[in-house]
Amino acid sequence: MIVDSNDFGQEILGKSDEIAFTEQKLKAMIQDNPAGQGQQCTPFVLIRKKA
């Protein structure tokens, strides 16, 4: 999924059709701001299924 997520909120910009979770569940998964950024930067984060 492609998201804009920081300390202020999460917005899902796009996602693979293979992702079976609802948008609400996906937002909950990234709610804790896993990249740790605030307003100062836009990192790339790869989230994938555990092997």
N, C-alpha and C positions, 0 to 999 in steps of 0.2 A: 504494500500500500504506500501511497505517497501522501504525507501529512504535513501540516504546518502545526507544530506542537511546541508549546513552551509553558512557562509558569502561569500564563494567563488564559490558556485554553487549548483545545485541540480541534483541528478542522481536517477532515479526510478529503483530500483533493482527488484521489483515484485509488482503485484497488483491483487486484486480479479477480476475475470471476471465479477462480478456484478457492477463494477464501470463503468459508462457509459461515463465518461469524457475522452478526448484525453490526451495523455502524455503531450502535450504542456500546456493544461489547468491545469492539475494536478501540473506541475512544477510552473505555475503562482500562484497557491493557496499557495504554501509553499515558494515562492520566498523571503518573508520578514523574513525568518529564525525563525519560530514560537518557536523553542526551545531555541533560543538565544545563542547557543554555537558558538565558534570559532573553533580553531584547538585543543583545550585542552580536549574535552570530547565528548562522544557519548551517548546522552540521548535517552530514549524511549519516544515517544509521541503517544498517542492514539487520532486519529481523527475519529469522527463518526458523523452520521446524527443527527441533532437536533430532539429531541422527540416532 
